[in-house]
Amino acid sequence: MAALDWSTCPAVESVPDRLGGAWVFKGTRLPVATVIENLEDLSVDEVLEQFEVTREQVTAVLEFVVDSLRAKAAAGAHPV
């Protein structure tokens, strides 16, 4: 699967001097990948308790992922 274009997600940023330019939640040093990986084992509420991130930030990132994957699926769909 192709990587998502995080540059179009308003909830995240990549700063070259911060964590090697990894995509992080805006205004934090928390990598987006860390939260997504932890959502495999934790609920959103548990993630909110363990990391300095808001429900709005997590929701925005998850909605971005869903919308991006839907757009990729629609672009790749071929009429029968």
Beta strands, then each sheet from edge to edge (+ up, - down):
strand 1: 12-14
strand 2: 23-25
sheet 1: 1+ 2-
end
